[in-house]
Amino acid sequence: MQTMDVVQLQKEIQDRQAQKMDFRFQISSHQLSRVRQVRKVRKEIAQLKTLLRQKTLEK
C-alpha cells in the first residue's frame, strides 16, 4: 500500500467501501457468517485513508 499513488489509493478506498456495504447487506439478510470481515475492511479503509492523507500533505 505504501507504493500506491493518490489515484490508486482513492480507487482502493472506493472498492473497500463498496465491499463493506455488500457485507452489511449480507449480514442483514443473514448470508454472511463471518462478521469479522466487516471489521477488517473497516480497518483497511482507515489505513488507506491515513496513507492518502499523508501523501496529500507531502505535496
PyMOL Python script that loads the backbone (N, CA, C, O; Angstrom):
from pymol import cmd

cmd.read_pdbstr("""\
ATOM      1  N   MET A   1       0.815  -1.195   0.000  1.00  0.00           N
ATOM      2  CA  MET A   1       0.000   0.000   0.000  1.00  0.00           C
ATOM      3  C   MET A   1       0.860   1.262   0.000  1.00  0.00           C
ATOM      4  O   MET A   1       0.440   2.298  -0.515  1.00  0.00           O
ATOM      5  N   GLN A   2       2.025   1.183   0.557  1.00  0.00           N
ATOM      6  CA  GLN A   2       2.890   2.353   0.652  1.00  0.00           C
ATOM      7  C   GLN A   2       3.307   2.873  -0.724  1.00  0.00           C
ATOM      8  O   GLN A   2       3.546   4.069  -0.889  1.00  0.00           O
ATOM      9  N   THR A   3       3.394   1.982  -1.705  1.00  0.00           N
ATOM     10  CA  THR A   3       3.890   2.381  -3.019  1.00  0.00           C
ATOM     11  C   THR A   3       2.795   2.903  -3.943  1.00  0.00           C
ATOM     12  O   THR A   3       3.092   3.340  -5.055  1.00  0.00           O
ATOM     13  N   MET A   4       1.557   2.869  -3.515  1.00  0.00           N
ATOM     14  CA  MET A   4       0.455   3.334  -4.353  1.00  0.00           C
ATOM     15  C   MET A   4       0.465   4.857  -4.446  1.00  0.00           C
ATOM     16  O   MET A   4       0.879   5.552  -3.518  1.00  0.00           O
ATOM     17  N   ASP A   5      -0.003   5.360  -5.594  1.00  0.00           N
ATOM     18  CA  ASP A   5      -0.130   6.804  -5.705  1.00  0.00           C
ATOM     19  C   ASP A   5      -1.534   7.222  -5.261  1.00  0.00           C
ATOM     20  O   ASP A   5      -2.348   6.382  -4.876  1.00  0.00           O
ATOM     21  N   VAL A   6      -1.805   8.509  -5.317  1.00  0.00           N
ATOM     22  CA  VAL A   6      -3.045   9.055  -4.774  1.00  0.00           C
ATOM     23  C   VAL A   6      -4.270   8.494  -5.498  1.00  0.00           C
ATOM     24  O   VAL A   6      -5.267   8.157  -4.860  1.00  0.00           O
ATOM     25  N   VAL A   7      -4.197   8.394  -6.813  1.00  0.00           N
ATOM     26  CA  VAL A   7      -5.332   7.899  -7.596  1.00  0.00           C
ATOM     27  C   VAL A   7      -5.624   6.440  -7.254  1.00  0.00           C
ATOM     28  O   VAL A   7      -6.783   6.054  -7.102  1.00  0.00           O
ATOM     29  N   GLN A   8      -4.585   5.642  -7.135  1.00  0.00           N
ATOM     30  CA  GLN A   8      -4.765   4.236  -6.783  1.00  0.00           C
ATOM     31  C   GLN A   8      -5.354   4.097  -5.382  1.00  0.00           C
ATOM     32  O   GLN A   8      -6.207   3.240  -5.148  1.00  0.00           O
ATOM     33  N   LEU A   9      -4.908   4.924  -4.462  1.00  0.00           N
ATOM     34  CA  LEU A   9      -5.438   4.880  -3.100  1.00  0.00           C
ATOM     35  C   LEU A   9      -6.923   5.236  -3.081  1.00  0.00           C
ATOM     36  O   LEU A   9      -7.711   4.589  -2.392  1.00  0.00           O
ATOM     37  N   GLN A  10      -7.300   6.259  -3.834  1.00  0.00           N
ATOM     38  CA  GLN A  10      -8.707   6.651  -3.882  1.00  0.00           C
ATOM     39  C   GLN A  10      -9.571   5.542  -4.463  1.00  0.00           C
ATOM     40  O   GLN A  10     -10.668   5.279  -3.968  1.00  0.00           O
ATOM     41  N   LYS A  11      -9.080   4.891  -5.510  1.00  0.00           N
ATOM     42  CA  LYS A  11      -9.832   3.793  -6.116  1.00  0.00           C
ATOM     43  C   LYS A  11      -9.958   2.625  -5.141  1.00  0.00           C
ATOM     44  O   LYS A  11     -11.021   2.013  -5.034  1.00  0.00           O
ATOM     45  N   GLU A  12      -8.892   2.323  -4.442  1.00  0.00           N
ATOM     46  CA  GLU A  12      -8.909   1.226  -3.479  1.00  0.00           C
ATOM     47  C   GLU A  12      -9.870   1.529  -2.327  1.00  0.00           C
ATOM     48  O   GLU A  12     -10.562   0.630  -1.848  1.00  0.00           O
ATOM     49  N   ILE A  13      -9.917   2.771  -1.886  1.00  0.00           N
ATOM     50  CA  ILE A  13     -10.853   3.159  -0.826  1.00  0.00           C
ATOM     51  C   ILE A  13     -12.285   2.965  -1.298  1.00  0.00           C
ATOM     52  O   ILE A  13     -13.119   2.446  -0.556  1.00  0.00           O
ATOM     53  N   GLN A  14     -12.574   3.377  -2.523  1.00  0.00           N
ATOM     54  CA  GLN A  14     -13.921   3.198  -3.064  1.00  0.00           C
ATOM     55  C   GLN A  14     -14.286   1.720  -3.157  1.00  0.00           C
ATOM     56  O   GLN A  14     -15.410   1.333  -2.839  1.00  0.00           O
ATOM     57  N   ASP A  15     -13.334   0.897  -3.592  1.00  0.00           N
ATOM     58  CA  ASP A  15     -13.588  -0.542  -3.695  1.00  0.00           C
ATOM     59  C   ASP A  15     -13.885  -1.149  -2.326  1.00  0.00           C
ATOM     60  O   ASP A  15     -14.811  -1.948  -2.179  1.00  0.00           O
ATOM     61  N   ARG A  16     -13.096  -0.765  -1.333  1.00  0.00           N
ATOM     62  CA  ARG A  16     -13.292  -1.310   0.020  1.00  0.00           C
ATOM     63  C   ARG A  16     -14.609  -0.835   0.625  1.00  0.00           C
ATOM     64  O   ARG A  16     -15.267  -1.591   1.340  1.00  0.00           O
ATOM     65  N   GLN A  17     -15.002   0.404   0.348  1.00  0.00           N
ATOM     66  CA  GLN A  17     -16.272   0.897   0.867  1.00  0.00           C
ATOM     67  C   GLN A  17     -17.445   0.155   0.230  1.00  0.00           C
ATOM     68  O   GLN A  17     -18.437  -0.135   0.898  1.00  0.00           O
ATOM     69  N   ALA A  18     -17.331  -0.150  -1.051  1.00  0.00           N
ATOM     70  CA  ALA A  18     -18.370  -0.935  -1.716  1.00  0.00           C
ATOM     71  C   ALA A  18     -18.424  -2.343  -1.136  1.00  0.00           C
ATOM     72  O   ALA A  18     -19.503  -2.905  -0.947  1.00  0.00           O
ATOM     73  N   GLN A  19     -17.259  -2.905  -0.857  1.00  0.00           N
ATOM     74  CA  GLN A  19     -17.192  -4.233  -0.259  1.00  0.00           C
ATOM     75  C   GLN A  19     -17.828  -4.220   1.133  1.00  0.00           C
ATOM     76  O   GLN A  19     -18.543  -5.152   1.502  1.00  0.00           O
ATOM     77  N   LYS A  20     -17.566  -3.168   1.898  1.00  0.00           N
ATOM     78  CA  LYS A  20     -18.145  -3.052   3.238  1.00  0.00           C
ATOM     79  C   LYS A  20     -19.667  -2.975   3.159  1.00  0.00           C
ATOM     80  O   LYS A  20     -20.365  -3.577   3.975  1.00  0.00           O
ATOM     81  N   MET A  21     -20.178  -2.239   2.181  1.00  0.00           N
ATOM     82  CA  MET A  21     -21.616  -2.131   2.024  1.00  0.00           C
ATOM     83  C   MET A  21     -22.226  -3.486   1.659  1.00  0.00           C
ATOM     84  O   MET A  21     -23.283  -3.853   2.173  1.00  0.00           O
ATOM     85  N   ASP A  22     -21.560  -4.223   0.774  1.00  0.00           N
ATOM     86  CA  ASP A  22     -22.039  -5.558   0.417  1.00  0.00           C
ATOM     87  C   ASP A  22     -22.079  -6.468   1.634  1.00  0.00           C
ATOM     88  O   ASP A  22     -23.039  -7.214   1.827  1.00  0.00           O
ATOM     89  N   PHE A  23     -21.035  -6.405   2.457  1.00  0.00           N
ATOM     90  CA  PHE A  23     -21.002  -7.222   3.669  1.00  0.00           C
ATOM     91  C   PHE A  23     -22.153  -6.859   4.601  1.00  0.00           C
ATOM     92  O   PHE A  23     -22.769  -7.741   5.199  1.00  0.00           O
ATOM     93  N   ARG A  24     -22.445  -5.576   4.728  1.00  0.00           N
ATOM     94  CA  ARG A  24     -23.539  -5.156   5.606  1.00  0.00           C
ATOM     95  C   ARG A  24     -24.886  -5.682   5.105  1.00  0.00           C
ATOM     96  O   ARG A  24     -25.732  -6.091   5.900  1.00  0.00           O
ATOM     97  N   PHE A  25     -25.079  -5.670   3.793  1.00  0.00           N
ATOM     98  CA  PHE A  25     -26.313  -6.226   3.241  1.00  0.00           C
ATOM     99  C   PHE A  25     -26.391  -7.729   3.503  1.00  0.00           C
ATOM    100  O   PHE A  25     -27.455  -8.256   3.828  1.00  0.00           O
ATOM    101  N   GLN A  26     -25.263  -8.409   3.359  1.00  0.00           N
ATOM    102  CA  GLN A  26     -25.241  -9.849   3.603  1.00  0.00           C
ATOM    103  C   GLN A  26     -25.514 -10.163   5.068  1.00  0.00           C
ATOM    104  O   GLN A  26     -26.184 -11.149   5.375  1.00  0.00           O
ATOM    105  N   ILE A  27     -25.006  -9.342   5.968  1.00  0.00           N
ATOM    106  CA  ILE A  27     -25.257  -9.549   7.394  1.00  0.00           C
ATOM    107  C   ILE A  27     -26.736  -9.355   7.693  1.00  0.00           C
ATOM    108  O   ILE A  27     -27.329 -10.140   8.433  1.00  0.00           O
ATOM    109  N   SER A  28     -27.329  -8.324   7.127  1.00  0.00           N
ATOM    110  CA  SER A  28     -28.735  -8.055   7.414  1.00  0.00           C
ATOM    111  C   SER A  28     -29.649  -9.144   6.866  1.00  0.00           C
ATOM    112  O   SER A  28     -30.737  -9.370   7.396  1.00  0.00           O
ATOM    113  N   SER A  29     -29.213  -9.815   5.812  1.00  0.00           N
ATOM    114  CA  SER A  29     -30.025 -10.905   5.262  1.00  0.00           C
ATOM    115  C   SER A  29     -29.542 -12.269   5.747  1.00  0.00           C
ATOM    116  O   SER A  29     -29.967 -13.303   5.231  1.00  0.00           O
ATOM    117  N   HIS A  30     -28.650 -12.268   6.745  1.00  0.00           N
ATOM    118  CA  HIS A  30     -28.138 -13.492   7.384  1.00  0.00           C
ATOM    119  C   HIS A  30     -27.425 -14.419   6.404  1.00  0.00           C
ATOM    120  O   HIS A  30     -27.513 -15.641   6.530  1.00  0.00           O
ATOM    121  N   GLN A  31     -26.723 -13.849   5.432  1.00  0.00           N
ATOM    122  CA  GLN A  31     -25.970 -14.651   4.479  1.00  0.00           C
ATOM    123  C   GLN A  31     -24.486 -14.693   4.810  1.00  0.00           C
ATOM    124  O   GLN A  31     -23.770 -15.580   4.346  1.00  0.00           O
ATOM    125  N   LEU A  32     -24.024 -13.744   5.604  1.00  0.00           N
ATOM    126  CA  LEU A  32     -22.603 -13.672   5.941  1.00  0.00           C
ATOM    127  C   LEU A  32     -22.399 -14.272   7.327  1.00  0.00           C
ATOM    128  O   LEU A  32     -22.993 -13.823   8.307  1.00  0.00           O
ATOM    129  N   SER A  33     -21.560 -15.282   7.391  1.00  0.00           N
ATOM    130  CA  SER A  33     -21.340 -15.941   8.677  1.00  0.00           C
ATOM    131  C   SER A  33     -20.153 -15.348   9.425  1.00  0.00           C
ATOM    132  O   SER A  33     -20.099 -15.428  10.653  1.00  0.00           O
ATOM    133  N   ARG A  34     -19.205 -14.756   8.710  1.00  0.00           N
ATOM    134  CA  ARG A  34     -18.019 -14.186   9.360  1.00  0.00           C
ATOM    135  C   ARG A  34     -18.157 -12.665   9.432  1.00  0.00           C
ATOM    136  O   ARG A  34     -17.799 -11.948   8.497  1.00  0.00           O
ATOM    137  N   VAL A  35     -18.673 -12.199  10.540  1.00  0.00           N
ATOM    138  CA  VAL A  35     -18.937 -10.776  10.709  1.00  0.00           C
ATOM    139  C   VAL A  35     -17.638  -9.995  10.881  1.00  0.00           C
ATOM    140  O   VAL A  35     -17.609  -8.784  10.663  1.00  0.00           O
ATOM    141  N   ARG A  36     -16.576 -10.672  11.265  1.00  0.00           N
ATOM    142  CA  ARG A  36     -15.286 -10.004  11.465  1.00  0.00           C
ATOM    143  C   ARG A  36     -14.730  -9.416  10.170  1.00  0.00           C
ATOM    144  O   ARG A  36     -13.871  -8.536  10.209  1.00  0.00           O
ATOM    145  N   GLN A  37     -15.208  -9.888   9.037  1.00  0.00           N
ATOM    146  CA  GLN A  37     -14.742  -9.343   7.762  1.00  0.00           C
ATOM    147  C   GLN A  37     -15.057  -7.855   7.660  1.00  0.00           C
ATOM    148  O   GLN A  37     -14.280  -7.090   7.089  1.00  0.00           O
ATOM    149  N   VAL A  38     -16.195  -7.448   8.212  1.00  0.00           N
ATOM    150  CA  VAL A  38     -16.569  -6.035   8.173  1.00  0.00           C
ATOM    151  C   VAL A  38     -15.562  -5.217   8.967  1.00  0.00           C
ATOM    152  O   VAL A  38     -15.149  -4.143   8.530  1.00  0.00           O
ATOM    153  N   ARG A  39     -15.169  -5.715  10.120  1.00  0.00           N
ATOM    154  CA  ARG A  39     -14.185  -5.011  10.949  1.00  0.00           C
ATOM    155  C   ARG A  39     -12.846  -4.901  10.227  1.00  0.00           C
ATOM    156  O   ARG A  39     -12.190  -3.861  10.272  1.00  0.00           O
ATOM    157  N   LYS A  40     -12.450  -5.983   9.564  1.00  0.00           N
ATOM    158  CA  LYS A  40     -11.180  -5.989   8.835  1.00  0.00           C
ATOM    159  C   LYS A  40     -11.198  -4.963   7.702  1.00  0.00           C
ATOM    160  O   LYS A  40     -10.240  -4.212   7.523  1.00  0.00           O
ATOM    161  N   VAL A  41     -12.284  -4.935   6.947  1.00  0.00           N
ATOM    162  CA  VAL A  41     -12.397  -3.993   5.832  1.00  0.00           C
ATOM    163  C   VAL A  41     -12.426  -2.557   6.352  1.00  0.00           C
ATOM    164  O   VAL A  41     -11.840  -1.660   5.747  1.00  0.00           O
ATOM    165  N   ARG A  42     -13.110  -2.345   7.476  1.00  0.00           N
ATOM    166  CA  ARG A  42     -13.169  -1.008   8.060  1.00  0.00           C
ATOM    167  C   ARG A  42     -11.775  -0.522   8.470  1.00  0.00           C
ATOM    168  O   ARG A  42     -11.440   0.647   8.278  1.00  0.00           O
ATOM    169  N   LYS A  43     -10.975  -1.412   9.029  1.00  0.00           N
ATOM    170  CA  LYS A  43      -9.602  -1.053   9.405  1.00  0.00           C
ATOM    171  C   LYS A  43      -8.751  -0.773   8.169  1.00  0.00           C
ATOM    172  O   LYS A  43      -7.931   0.145   8.171  1.00  0.00           O
ATOM    173  N   GLU A  44      -8.946  -1.564   7.118  1.00  0.00           N
ATOM    174  CA  GLU A  44      -8.199  -1.339   5.882  1.00  0.00           C
ATOM    175  C   GLU A  44      -8.544   0.020   5.280  1.00  0.00           C
ATOM    176  O   GLU A  44      -7.667   0.720   4.773  1.00  0.00           O
ATOM    177  N   ILE A  45      -9.820   0.391   5.336  1.00  0.00           N
ATOM    178  CA  ILE A  45     -10.238   1.699   4.827  1.00  0.00           C
ATOM    179  C   ILE A  45      -9.549   2.807   5.617  1.00  0.00           C
ATOM    180  O   ILE A  45      -9.076   3.785   5.039  1.00  0.00           O
ATOM    181  N   ALA A  46      -9.493   2.652   6.931  1.00  0.00           N
ATOM    182  CA  ALA A  46      -8.837   3.659   7.772  1.00  0.00           C
ATOM    183  C   ALA A  46      -7.352   3.768   7.434  1.00  0.00           C
ATOM    184  O   ALA A  46      -6.808   4.871   7.376  1.00  0.00           O
ATOM    185  N   GLN A  47      -6.703   2.646   7.214  1.00  0.00           N
ATOM    186  CA  GLN A  47      -5.281   2.665   6.860  1.00  0.00           C
ATOM    187  C   GLN A  47      -5.067   3.349   5.513  1.00  0.00           C
ATOM    188  O   GLN A  47      -4.142   4.145   5.352  1.00  0.00           O
ATOM    189  N   LEU A  48      -5.925   3.033   4.555  1.00  0.00           N
ATOM    190  CA  LEU A  48      -5.803   3.649   3.235  1.00  0.00           C
ATOM    191  C   LEU A  48      -6.038   5.157   3.301  1.00  0.00           C
ATOM    192  O   LEU A  48      -5.338   5.929   2.645  1.00  0.00           O
ATOM    193  N   LYS A  49      -7.024   5.572   4.095  1.00  0.00           N
ATOM    194  CA  LYS A  49      -7.293   6.999   4.230  1.00  0.00           C
ATOM    195  C   LYS A  49      -6.131   7.720   4.900  1.00  0.00           C
ATOM    196  O   LYS A  49      -5.819   8.859   4.553  1.00  0.00           O
ATOM    197  N   THR A  50      -5.492   7.058   5.860  1.00  0.00           N
ATOM    198  CA  THR A  50      -4.329   7.651   6.516  1.00  0.00           C
ATOM    199  C   THR A  50      -3.194   7.839   5.520  1.00  0.00           C
ATOM    200  O   THR A  50      -2.565   8.897   5.484  1.00  0.00           O
ATOM    201  N   LEU A  51      -2.931   6.816   4.714  1.00  0.00           N
ATOM    202  CA  LEU A  51      -1.889   6.933   3.691  1.00  0.00           C
ATOM    203  C   LEU A  51      -2.212   8.030   2.686  1.00  0.00           C
ATOM    204  O   LEU A  51      -1.334   8.792   2.281  1.00  0.00           O
ATOM    205  N   LEU A  52      -3.468   8.104   2.289  1.00  0.00           N
ATOM    206  CA  LEU A  52      -3.890   9.130   1.340  1.00  0.00           C
ATOM    207  C   LEU A  52      -3.655  10.519   1.924  1.00  0.00           C
ATOM    208  O   LEU A  52      -3.175  11.414   1.229  1.00  0.00           O
ATOM    209  N   ARG A  53      -3.986  10.697   3.173  1.00  0.00           N
ATOM    210  CA  ARG A  53      -3.788  11.990   3.838  1.00  0.00           C
ATOM    211  C   ARG A  53      -2.299  12.338   3.919  1.00  0.00           C
ATOM    212  O   ARG A  53      -1.914  13.484   3.686  1.00  0.00           O
ATOM    213  N   GLN A  54      -1.477  11.363   4.243  1.00  0.00           N
ATOM    214  CA  GLN A  54      -0.038  11.598   4.321  1.00  0.00           C
ATOM    215  C   GLN A  54       0.527  12.009   2.965  1.00  0.00           C
ATOM    216  O   GLN A  54       1.351  12.919   2.874  1.00  0.00           O
ATOM    217  N   LYS A  55       0.077  11.336   1.922  1.00  0.00           N
ATOM    218  CA  LYS A  55       0.592  11.642   0.586  1.00  0.00           C
ATOM    219  C   LYS A  55       0.136  13.016   0.110  1.00  0.00           C
ATOM    220  O   LYS A  55       0.888  13.719  -0.565  1.00  0.00           O
ATOM    221  N   THR A  56      -1.089  13.403   0.454  1.00  0.00           N
ATOM    222  CA  THR A  56      -1.549  14.727   0.034  1.00  0.00           C
ATOM    223  C   THR A  56      -0.836  15.829   0.810  1.00  0.00           C
ATOM    224  O   THR A  56      -0.629  16.920   0.277  1.00  0.00           O
ATOM    225  N   LEU A  57      -0.459  15.567   2.049  1.00  0.00           N
ATOM    226  CA  LEU A  57       0.274  16.570   2.824  1.00  0.00           C
ATOM    227  C   LEU A  57       1.719  16.702   2.366  1.00  0.00           C
ATOM    228  O   LEU A  57       2.327  17.759   2.537  1.00  0.00           O
ATOM    229  N   GLU A  58       2.277  15.643   1.786  1.00  0.00           N
ATOM    230  CA  GLU A  58       3.653  15.684   1.298  1.00  0.00           C
ATOM    231  C   GLU A  58       3.806  16.620   0.108  1.00  0.00           C
ATOM    232  O   GLU A  58       4.870  17.205  -0.094  1.00  0.00           O
ATOM    233  N   LYS A  59       2.756  16.759  -0.670  1.00  0.00           N
ATOM    234  CA  LYS A  59       2.835  17.566  -1.895  1.00  0.00           C
ATOM    235  C   LYS A  59       2.805  19.025  -1.626  1.00  0.00           C
ATOM    236  O   LYS A  59       2.864  19.826  -2.560  1.00  0.00           O
TER     237      LYS A  59
END
""", "prot")
cmd.dss("prot")
cmd.show_as("cartoon", "prot")
cmd.util.cbc("prot")
cmd.orient("prot")
